[in-house]
Amino acid sequence: MSNHLRLVLEAVHRVVVSYHRDCVVRDAHGGQRSLVPRVAEYMRRGHISFRVFSDGGRMRTARLLVVGAVVTLAACGGGGGDDGGGGTGPAVFTSMTVTPASVTVPPQGTQALSASAIDQRGQSMTGLTTAFTSSDNSKATVSAAGVVTGVAVGTATITVTGTIGTVSKTKDVVVTVANPGQSATVSATGSNTFDPKDVVIATGGTVSWNFAALHNVTFQTAGSPTNITDRSTGSDSRTFPVAGTYNYICTIHGGSMSGSVRVQ
Ligand SMILES: [Cu+2]
């Protein structure tokens, strides 16, 4: 029985290990070949037997291995296996998207860029590393994480370089740095966020908040305009005559629902 148990454990382990290996490959390929036929095959051969679970001490190990295989199978979606081997070559880093595609920020304003990799079948790929450079740091800078900061009125081009393995793609994002407008609009959303979280307006400008759910706008900064009390629909606005940064929260949802108005 002990020898039998060892064989079973090895077989289960082999399933788990080989499935993990295949899973990584499949993720990269975007294919869906299933473990189901493989498990069925092992069971048919008698390599997997649930009899051993009555064998006291090692039962837990065996169960963990089997559970691991099952969980991995479930996590990977376990397709029907019908598409196995059908023209699914390795995923190739084919294109890169960067959002937003263009940026307008005021001086000192920021905007994060987000890059994602797409393979030859249009599926997103993981493992993208990115680098960002600005054509003109006197107009706009960009951090290693891809956050653009406006410096002075004008334009700059941010070049995003994305790399997976030995393949690199580049994308340019034009950044326009312009003085802020007299007004901005913020949504107090149904998902308990202020969107956009941070706005910039010219001195004397007005911000309007549109309410999609029950929220309030409670300022945290001295010299702020009057708070907007709880409301769930419609909109309300406040004017900001003095330059500065005015932080606010929704007290219903606490610090996690916060925003700011920069007046410059
Ligand atoms: Cu709220």
py3Dmol code that shows the C-alpha trace and the ligand (Angstrom):
import py3Dmol

protein = """\
ATOM      1  CA  MET A   1       0.000   0.000   0.000  1.00  0.00           C
ATOM      2  CA  SER A   2       2.813   2.374   0.857  1.00  0.00           C
ATOM      3  CA  ASN A   3       4.456   1.730  -2.478  1.00  0.00           C
ATOM      4  CA  HIS A   4       1.167   2.119  -4.238  1.00  0.00           C
ATOM      5  CA  LEU A   5       0.616   5.393  -2.407  1.00  0.00           C
ATOM      6  CA  ARG A   6       3.998   6.688  -3.488  1.00  0.00           C
ATOM      7  CA  LEU A   7       3.205   5.907  -7.108  1.00  0.00           C
ATOM      8  CA  VAL A   8      -0.107   7.633  -6.831  1.00  0.00           C
ATOM      9  CA  LEU A   9       1.433  10.702  -5.264  1.00  0.00           C
ATOM     10  CA  GLU A  10       4.040  10.846  -7.971  1.00  0.00           C
ATOM     11  CA  ALA A  11       1.398  10.520 -10.632  1.00  0.00           C
ATOM     12  CA  VAL A  12      -0.721  13.272  -9.117  1.00  0.00           C
ATOM     13  CA  HIS A  13       2.332  15.432  -8.685  1.00  0.00           C
ATOM     14  CA  ARG A  14       3.239  14.818 -12.300  1.00  0.00           C
ATOM     15  CA  VAL A  15      -0.233  15.938 -13.352  1.00  0.00           C
ATOM     16  CA  VAL A  16       0.064  19.094 -11.283  1.00  0.00           C
ATOM     17  CA  VAL A  17       3.545  19.926 -12.489  1.00  0.00           C
ATOM     18  CA  SER A  18       2.862  19.194 -16.112  1.00  0.00           C
ATOM     19  CA  TYR A  19      -0.363  21.118 -15.939  1.00  0.00           C
ATOM     20  CA  HIS A  20       1.355  24.128 -14.488  1.00  0.00           C
ATOM     21  CA  ARG A  21       3.926  24.000 -17.264  1.00  0.00           C
ATOM     22  CA  ASP A  22       1.285  23.707 -19.936  1.00  0.00           C
ATOM     23  CA  CYS A  23      -0.792  26.367 -18.268  1.00  0.00           C
ATOM     24  CA  VAL A  24       1.994  28.921 -18.527  1.00  0.00           C
ATOM     25  CA  VAL A  25       2.460  28.089 -22.168  1.00  0.00           C
ATOM     26  CA  ARG A  26      -1.234  28.223 -22.832  1.00  0.00           C
ATOM     27  CA  ASP A  27      -1.611  31.558 -21.122  1.00  0.00           C
ATOM     28  CA  ALA A  28       1.078  32.929 -23.363  1.00  0.00           C
ATOM     29  CA  HIS A  29      -0.576  31.297 -26.359  1.00  0.00           C
ATOM     30  CA  GLY A  30      -4.046  32.371 -25.381  1.00  0.00           C
ATOM     31  CA  GLY A  31      -5.239  28.832 -26.150  1.00  0.00           C
ATOM     32  CA  GLN A  32      -7.545  26.746 -23.991  1.00  0.00           C
ATOM     33  CA  ARG A  33      -6.395  23.135 -24.200  1.00  0.00           C
ATOM     34  CA  SER A  34      -7.734  21.363 -21.201  1.00  0.00           C
ATOM     35  CA  LEU A  35      -6.343  19.274 -18.402  1.00  0.00           C
ATOM     36  CA  VAL A  36      -9.547  17.246 -18.409  1.00  0.00           C
ATOM     37  CA  PRO A  37      -8.400  14.694 -20.994  1.00  0.00           C
ATOM     38  CA  ARG A  38      -5.090  14.427 -19.200  1.00  0.00           C
ATOM     39  CA  VAL A  39      -6.707  13.730 -15.825  1.00  0.00           C
ATOM     40  CA  ALA A  40      -9.106  11.325 -17.450  1.00  0.00           C
ATOM     41  CA  GLU A  41      -6.178   9.542 -19.023  1.00  0.00           C
ATOM     42  CA  TYR A  42      -4.314   9.259 -15.715  1.00  0.00           C
ATOM     43  CA  MET A  43      -7.443   7.940 -14.028  1.00  0.00           C
ATOM     44  CA  ARG A  44      -8.020   5.430 -16.818  1.00  0.00           C
ATOM     45  CA  ARG A  45      -4.478   4.180 -16.383  1.00  0.00           C
ATOM     46  CA  GLY A  46      -5.071   3.864 -12.666  1.00  0.00           C
ATOM     47  CA  HIS A  47      -2.403   6.396 -11.789  1.00  0.00           C
ATOM     48  CA  ILE A  48      -4.936   8.379  -9.820  1.00  0.00           C
ATOM     49  CA  SER A  49      -6.867   6.451  -7.260  1.00  0.00           C
ATOM     50  CA  PHE A  50      -8.848   7.938  -4.460  1.00  0.00           C
ATOM     51  CA  ARG A  51      -8.492   4.738  -2.457  1.00  0.00           C
ATOM     52  CA  VAL A  52      -5.294   6.071  -0.922  1.00  0.00           C
ATOM     53  CA  PHE A  53      -7.131   8.776   0.882  1.00  0.00           C
ATOM     54  CA  SER A  54      -7.878   6.357   3.657  1.00  0.00           C
ATOM     55  CA  ASP A  55      -4.161   5.953   4.270  1.00  0.00           C
ATOM     56  CA  GLY A  56      -3.838   8.071   7.416  1.00  0.00           C
ATOM     57  CA  GLY A  57      -0.652  10.121   7.551  1.00  0.00           C
ATOM     58  CA  ARG A  58      -0.125  10.948   3.906  1.00  0.00           C
ATOM     59  CA  MET A  59      -3.748  11.520   3.162  1.00  0.00           C
ATOM     60  CA  ARG A  60      -3.424  15.259   3.618  1.00  0.00           C
ATOM     61  CA  THR A  61      -0.537  15.493   1.184  1.00  0.00           C
ATOM     62  CA  ALA A  62      -2.400  13.512  -1.424  1.00  0.00           C
ATOM     63  CA  ARG A  63      -5.502  15.592  -0.961  1.00  0.00           C
ATOM     64  CA  LEU A  64      -3.534  18.817  -1.254  1.00  0.00           C
ATOM     65  CA  LEU A  65      -1.967  17.649  -4.481  1.00  0.00           C
ATOM     66  CA  VAL A  66      -5.310  16.669  -5.942  1.00  0.00           C
ATOM     67  CA  VAL A  67      -6.967  19.850  -4.719  1.00  0.00           C
ATOM     68  CA  GLY A  68      -4.078  21.806  -6.220  1.00  0.00           C
ATOM     69  CA  ALA A  69      -4.665  20.135  -9.567  1.00  0.00           C
ATOM     70  CA  VAL A  70      -8.395  20.726  -9.426  1.00  0.00           C
ATOM     71  CA  VAL A  71      -8.052  24.351  -8.357  1.00  0.00           C
ATOM     72  CA  THR A  72      -5.500  25.013 -11.065  1.00  0.00           C
ATOM     73  CA  LEU A  73      -7.787  23.369 -13.564  1.00  0.00           C
ATOM     74  CA  ALA A  74     -10.703  25.531 -12.451  1.00  0.00           C
ATOM     75  CA  ALA A  75      -8.634  28.700 -12.409  1.00  0.00           C
ATOM     76  CA  CYS A  76      -7.571  28.140 -15.972  1.00  0.00           C
ATOM     77  CA  GLY A  77     -11.079  27.643 -17.187  1.00  0.00           C
ATOM     78  CA  GLY A  78     -10.592  24.053 -18.330  1.00  0.00           C
ATOM     79  CA  GLY A  79     -11.888  24.167 -21.873  1.00  0.00           C
ATOM     80  CA  GLY A  80     -13.230  21.198 -23.704  1.00  0.00           C
ATOM     81  CA  GLY A  81      -9.966  20.339 -25.371  1.00  0.00           C
ATOM     82  CA  ASP A  82     -11.524  20.566 -28.818  1.00  0.00           C
ATOM     83  CA  ASP A  83      -9.198  23.302 -29.947  1.00  0.00           C
ATOM     84  CA  GLY A  84      -6.028  21.550 -28.890  1.00  0.00           C
ATOM     85  CA  GLY A  85      -3.232  21.860 -31.399  1.00  0.00           C
ATOM     86  CA  GLY A  86      -5.287  23.908 -33.840  1.00  0.00           C
ATOM     87  CA  GLY A  87      -2.962  26.605 -35.100  1.00  0.00           C
ATOM     88  CA  THR A  88      -2.147  28.084 -31.749  1.00  0.00           C
ATOM     89  CA  GLY A  89       1.447  29.164 -32.011  1.00  0.00           C
ATOM     90  CA  PRO A  90       3.292  31.001 -29.292  1.00  0.00           C
ATOM     91  CA  ALA A  91       1.968  34.418 -28.391  1.00  0.00           C
ATOM     92  CA  VAL A  92       3.870  37.133 -30.182  1.00  0.00           C
ATOM     93  CA  PHE A  93       4.049  40.681 -28.873  1.00  0.00           C
ATOM     94  CA  THR A  94       2.359  42.343 -31.853  1.00  0.00           C
ATOM     95  CA  SER A  95       1.129  45.730 -30.764  1.00  0.00           C
ATOM     96  CA  MET A  96       0.966  48.019 -27.809  1.00  0.00           C
ATOM     97  CA  THR A  97      -1.782  50.361 -26.766  1.00  0.00           C
ATOM     98  CA  VAL A  98      -1.230  53.372 -24.572  1.00  0.00           C
ATOM     99  CA  THR A  99      -4.057  55.193 -22.843  1.00  0.00           C
ATOM    100  CA  PRO A 100      -4.884  57.952 -22.982  1.00  0.00           C
ATOM    101  CA  ALA A 101      -3.708  58.336 -26.583  1.00  0.00           C
ATOM    102  CA  SER A 102      -3.099  62.030 -26.060  1.00  0.00           C
ATOM    103  CA  VAL A 103      -2.873  64.189 -22.992  1.00  0.00           C
ATOM    104  CA  THR A 104      -3.828  67.735 -22.113  1.00  0.00           C
ATOM    105  CA  VAL A 105      -2.673  68.953 -18.727  1.00  0.00           C
ATOM    106  CA  PRO A 106      -2.148  72.324 -17.122  1.00  0.00           C
ATOM    107  CA  PRO A 107       1.262  73.287 -15.793  1.00  0.00           C
ATOM    108  CA  GLN A 108       1.845  71.114 -12.704  1.00  0.00           C
ATOM    109  CA  GLY A 109      -1.066  68.911 -13.698  1.00  0.00           C
ATOM    110  CA  THR A 110      -0.484  65.177 -13.947  1.00  0.00           C
ATOM    111  CA  GLN A 111      -1.824  62.341 -16.051  1.00  0.00           C
ATOM    112  CA  ALA A 112      -0.845  58.688 -15.741  1.00  0.00           C
ATOM    113  CA  LEU A 113      -0.186  56.729 -18.929  1.00  0.00           C
ATOM    114  CA  SER A 114      -1.037  53.060 -19.085  1.00  0.00           C
ATOM    115  CA  ALA A 115       0.441  50.659 -21.632  1.00  0.00           C
ATOM    116  CA  SER A 116      -0.774  47.189 -22.508  1.00  0.00           C
ATOM    117  CA  ALA A 117       0.545  44.520 -24.839  1.00  0.00           C
ATOM    118  CA  ILE A 118      -1.533  42.697 -27.462  1.00  0.00           C
ATOM    119  CA  ASP A 119      -0.578  39.471 -29.187  1.00  0.00           C
ATOM    120  CA  GLN A 120      -1.145  38.423 -32.805  1.00  0.00           C
ATOM    121  CA  ARG A 121      -4.668  37.229 -31.963  1.00  0.00           C
ATOM    122  CA  GLY A 122      -5.634  40.454 -30.270  1.00  0.00           C
ATOM    123  CA  GLN A 123      -5.357  38.977 -26.794  1.00  0.00           C
ATOM    124  CA  SER A 124      -3.709  40.957 -24.037  1.00  0.00           C
ATOM    125  CA  MET A 125      -0.337  39.741 -22.852  1.00  0.00           C
ATOM    126  CA  THR A 126       1.339  39.926 -19.479  1.00  0.00           C
ATOM    127  CA  GLY A 127       4.977  40.635 -18.747  1.00  0.00           C
ATOM    128  CA  LEU A 128       5.194  44.040 -20.400  1.00  0.00           C
ATOM    129  CA  THR A 129       7.933  46.304 -19.088  1.00  0.00           C
ATOM    130  CA  THR A 130       7.776  49.955 -20.019  1.00  0.00           C
ATOM    131  CA  ALA A 131      10.071  52.941 -20.301  1.00  0.00           C
ATOM    132  CA  PHE A 132       9.001  56.544 -20.849  1.00  0.00           C
ATOM    133  CA  THR A 133      10.896  59.524 -22.242  1.00  0.00           C
ATOM    134  CA  SER A 134       9.873  63.100 -22.946  1.00  0.00           C
ATOM    135  CA  SER A 135      10.990  64.982 -26.047  1.00  0.00           C
ATOM    136  CA  ASP A 136      11.056  68.227 -24.082  1.00  0.00           C
ATOM    137  CA  ASN A 137      11.399  68.238 -20.325  1.00  0.00           C
ATOM    138  CA  SER A 138      10.898  72.009 -20.284  1.00  0.00           C
ATOM    139  CA  LYS A 139       7.268  71.406 -21.370  1.00  0.00           C
ATOM    140  CA  ALA A 140       6.365  68.074 -19.817  1.00  0.00           C
ATOM    141  CA  THR A 141       8.176  65.416 -17.842  1.00  0.00           C
ATOM    142  CA  VAL A 142       7.319  61.768 -17.374  1.00  0.00           C
ATOM    143  CA  SER A 143       8.183  59.481 -14.494  1.00  0.00           C
ATOM    144  CA  ALA A 144       9.497  55.949 -14.722  1.00  0.00           C
ATOM    145  CA  ALA A 145       5.976  54.823 -13.843  1.00  0.00           C
ATOM    146  CA  GLY A 146       4.514  56.795 -16.763  1.00  0.00           C
ATOM    147  CA  VAL A 147       3.023  59.757 -14.934  1.00  0.00           C
ATOM    148  CA  VAL A 148       3.155  62.864 -17.118  1.00  0.00           C
ATOM    149  CA  THR A 149       3.540  66.237 -15.428  1.00  0.00           C
ATOM    150  CA  GLY A 150       2.933  69.506 -17.236  1.00  0.00           C
ATOM    151  CA  VAL A 151       5.788  71.987 -16.810  1.00  0.00           C
ATOM    152  CA  ALA A 152       5.053  74.954 -19.073  1.00  0.00           C
ATOM    153  CA  VAL A 153       2.557  75.844 -21.775  1.00  0.00           C
ATOM    154  CA  GLY A 154       3.508  74.076 -25.013  1.00  0.00           C
ATOM    155  CA  THR A 155       3.765  70.530 -26.284  1.00  0.00           C
ATOM    156  CA  ALA A 156       6.023  67.554 -25.790  1.00  0.00           C
ATOM    157  CA  THR A 157       5.974  64.022 -27.097  1.00  0.00           C
ATOM    158  CA  ILE A 158       6.197  61.143 -24.673  1.00  0.00           C
ATOM    159  CA  THR A 159       7.689  58.034 -26.209  1.00  0.00           C
ATOM    160  CA  VAL A 160       6.572  54.835 -24.553  1.00  0.00           C
ATOM    161  CA  THR A 161       8.755  51.797 -25.114  1.00  0.00           C
ATOM    162  CA  GLY A 162       7.210  48.475 -24.164  1.00  0.00           C
ATOM    163  CA  THR A 163       9.232  45.293 -24.044  1.00  0.00           C
ATOM    164  CA  ILE A 164       8.410  41.627 -23.658  1.00  0.00           C
ATOM    165  CA  GLY A 165      11.441  39.386 -23.892  1.00  0.00           C
ATOM    166  CA  THR A 166      13.401  40.490 -26.930  1.00  0.00           C
ATOM    167  CA  VAL A 167      10.516  42.304 -28.627  1.00  0.00           C
ATOM    168  CA  SER A 168       9.994  46.037 -28.158  1.00  0.00           C
ATOM    169  CA  LYS A 169       7.316  48.389 -29.437  1.00  0.00           C
ATOM    170  CA  THR A 170       7.117  52.149 -29.164  1.00  0.00           C
ATOM    171  CA  LYS A 171       4.212  54.545 -29.092  1.00  0.00           C
ATOM    172  CA  ASP A 172       4.178  58.322 -29.015  1.00  0.00           C
ATOM    173  CA  VAL A 173       1.756  60.317 -26.924  1.00  0.00           C
ATOM    174  CA  VAL A 174       1.476  64.028 -27.602  1.00  0.00           C
ATOM    175  CA  VAL A 175       1.180  66.083 -24.455  1.00  0.00           C
ATOM    176  CA  THR A 176      -0.355  69.533 -24.658  1.00  0.00           C
ATOM    177  CA  VAL A 177       0.351  71.733 -21.679  1.00  0.00           C
ATOM    178  CA  ALA A 178      -2.261  74.456 -21.504  1.00  0.00           C
ATOM    179  CA  ASN A 179      -3.400  76.838 -18.850  1.00  0.00           C
ATOM    180  CA  PRO A 180      -6.394  75.519 -16.975  1.00  0.00           C
ATOM    181  CA  GLY A 181      -9.891  76.508 -17.949  1.00  0.00           C
ATOM    182  CA  GLN A 182     -12.435  78.400 -15.908  1.00  0.00           C
ATOM    183  CA  SER A 183     -14.489  75.337 -15.156  1.00  0.00           C
ATOM    184  CA  ALA A 184     -14.280  71.637 -14.465  1.00  0.00           C
ATOM    185  CA  THR A 185     -16.831  68.911 -13.873  1.00  0.00           C
ATOM    186  CA  VAL A 186     -16.491  66.033 -11.431  1.00  0.00           C
ATOM    187  CA  SER A 187     -18.732  62.984 -11.161  1.00  0.00           C
ATOM    188  CA  ALA A 188     -19.542  61.643  -7.726  1.00  0.00           C
ATOM    189  CA  THR A 189     -20.000  58.143  -9.060  1.00  0.00           C
ATOM    190  CA  GLY A 190     -22.079  55.145  -8.185  1.00  0.00           C
ATOM    191  CA  SER A 191     -18.832  53.305  -7.451  1.00  0.00           C
ATOM    192  CA  ASN A 192     -17.959  55.772  -4.699  1.00  0.00           C
ATOM    193  CA  THR A 193     -15.254  57.750  -6.441  1.00  0.00           C
ATOM    194  CA  PHE A 194     -14.797  61.314  -7.574  1.00  0.00           C
ATOM    195  CA  ASP A 195     -14.000  61.214 -11.261  1.00  0.00           C
ATOM    196  CA  PRO A 196     -11.686  62.803 -12.134  1.00  0.00           C
ATOM    197  CA  LYS A 197     -10.200  62.686  -8.686  1.00  0.00           C
ATOM    198  CA  ASP A 198      -8.109  65.811  -9.193  1.00  0.00           C
ATOM    199  CA  VAL A 199      -9.047  68.810 -11.289  1.00  0.00           C
ATOM    200  CA  VAL A 200      -7.288  72.053 -12.064  1.00  0.00           C
ATOM    201  CA  ILE A 201      -8.998  75.366 -12.805  1.00  0.00           C
ATOM    202  CA  ALA A 202      -7.940  78.933 -13.245  1.00  0.00           C
ATOM    203  CA  THR A 203      -8.265  81.294 -10.302  1.00  0.00           C
ATOM    204  CA  GLY A 204     -11.872  82.408 -10.028  1.00  0.00           C
ATOM    205  CA  GLY A 205     -13.083  79.297 -11.821  1.00  0.00           C
ATOM    206  CA  THR A 206     -15.923  76.955 -10.927  1.00  0.00           C
ATOM    207  CA  VAL A 207     -16.164  73.239 -10.304  1.00  0.00           C
ATOM    208  CA  SER A 208     -19.448  71.369 -10.746  1.00  0.00           C
ATOM    209  CA  TRP A 209     -20.111  68.026  -9.081  1.00  0.00           C
ATOM    210  CA  ASN A 210     -22.666  65.672 -10.629  1.00  0.00           C
ATOM    211  CA  PHE A 211     -24.140  63.152  -8.214  1.00  0.00           C
ATOM    212  CA  ALA A 212     -24.898  59.605  -9.342  1.00  0.00           C
ATOM    213  CA  ALA A 213     -25.369  58.269  -5.819  1.00  0.00           C
ATOM    214  CA  LEU A 214     -25.650  59.597  -2.280  1.00  0.00           C
ATOM    215  CA  HIS A 215     -22.482  61.511  -1.492  1.00  0.00           C
ATOM    216  CA  ASN A 216     -21.275  64.842  -0.207  1.00  0.00           C
ATOM    217  CA  VAL A 217     -18.323  67.128  -0.847  1.00  0.00           C
ATOM    218  CA  THR A 218     -16.678  68.024   2.437  1.00  0.00           C
ATOM    219  CA  PHE A 219     -13.624  70.234   2.150  1.00  0.00           C
ATOM    220  CA  GLN A 220     -10.592  69.537   4.282  1.00  0.00           C
ATOM    221  CA  THR A 221      -8.658  72.698   3.519  1.00  0.00           C
ATOM    222  CA  ALA A 222      -8.908  76.048   5.289  1.00  0.00           C
ATOM    223  CA  GLY A 223     -10.393  78.746   3.090  1.00  0.00           C
ATOM    224  CA  SER A 224     -12.438  76.303   1.034  1.00  0.00           C
ATOM    225  CA  PRO A 225     -15.890  77.150  -0.276  1.00  0.00           C
ATOM    226  CA  THR A 226     -18.948  75.874   1.550  1.00  0.00           C
ATOM    227  CA  ASN A 227     -19.355  72.103   1.661  1.00  0.00           C
ATOM    228  CA  ILE A 228     -21.931  70.387  -0.511  1.00  0.00           C
ATOM    229  CA  THR A 229     -24.179  68.399   1.805  1.00  0.00           C
ATOM    230  CA  ASP A 230     -25.583  64.931   1.080  1.00  0.00           C
ATOM    231  CA  ARG A 231     -27.333  64.549  -2.216  1.00  0.00           C
ATOM    232  CA  SER A 232     -27.832  61.661  -4.618  1.00  0.00           C
ATOM    233  CA  THR A 233     -28.917  63.351  -7.846  1.00  0.00           C
ATOM    234  CA  GLY A 234     -28.406  66.544  -9.761  1.00  0.00           C
ATOM    235  CA  SER A 235     -25.400  68.764  -9.452  1.00  0.00           C
ATOM    236  CA  ASP A 236     -23.946  71.560  -7.387  1.00  0.00           C
ATOM    237  CA  SER A 237     -21.025  73.871  -8.020  1.00  0.00           C
ATOM    238  CA  ARG A 238     -18.522  75.945  -6.103  1.00  0.00           C
ATOM    239  CA  THR A 239     -16.348  78.879  -7.177  1.00  0.00           C
ATOM    240  CA  PHE A 240     -12.718  79.191  -6.126  1.00  0.00           C
ATOM    241  CA  PRO A 241     -11.510  82.801  -6.020  1.00  0.00           C
ATOM    242  CA  VAL A 242      -8.158  82.112  -4.386  1.00  0.00           C
ATOM    243  CA  ALA A 243      -5.274  80.064  -5.799  1.00  0.00           C
ATOM    244  CA  GLY A 244      -4.378  76.955  -3.857  1.00  0.00           C
ATOM    245  CA  THR A 245      -5.147  73.266  -3.551  1.00  0.00           C
ATOM    246  CA  TYR A 246      -8.437  72.317  -1.939  1.00  0.00           C
ATOM    247  CA  ASN A 247      -8.779  68.733  -0.793  1.00  0.00           C
ATOM    248  CA  TYR A 248     -12.139  67.198  -0.112  1.00  0.00           C
ATOM    249  CA  ILE A 249     -13.760  63.908   0.806  1.00  0.00           C
ATOM    250  CA  CYS A 250     -17.203  62.389   0.898  1.00  0.00           C
ATOM    251  CA  THR A 251     -17.745  61.781   4.603  1.00  0.00           C
ATOM    252  CA  ILE A 252     -20.219  58.993   3.865  1.00  0.00           C
ATOM    253  CA  HIS A 253     -17.485  56.959   2.211  1.00  0.00           C
ATOM    254  CA  GLY A 254     -14.533  58.332   4.121  1.00  0.00           C
ATOM    255  CA  GLY A 255     -11.029  58.983   2.990  1.00  0.00           C
ATOM    256  CA  SER A 256     -11.262  56.417   0.217  1.00  0.00           C
ATOM    257  CA  MET A 257     -13.607  58.763  -1.634  1.00  0.00           C
ATOM    258  CA  SER A 258     -11.517  61.871  -1.982  1.00  0.00           C
ATOM    259  CA  GLY A 259     -10.554  64.483  -4.526  1.00  0.00           C
ATOM    260  CA  SER A 260      -8.857  67.799  -4.965  1.00  0.00           C
ATOM    261  CA  VAL A 261      -9.300  71.077  -6.774  1.00  0.00           C
ATOM    262  CA  ARG A 262      -6.145  72.914  -7.694  1.00  0.00           C
ATOM    263  CA  VAL A 263      -6.726  76.576  -8.442  1.00  0.00           C
ATOM    264  CA  GLN A 264      -3.904  78.349 -10.233  1.00  0.00           C
TER     265      GLN A 264
END
"""
ligand_1 = """\
1
CU
Cu -19.692 59.137 -1.000
"""
view = py3Dmol.view(width=600, height=400)
view.addModel(protein, "pdb")
view.setStyle({"model": 0}, {"cartoon": {"style": "trace"}})
view.addModel(ligand_1, "xyz")
view.setStyle({"model": 1}, {"stick": {}})
view.zoomTo()
view.show()
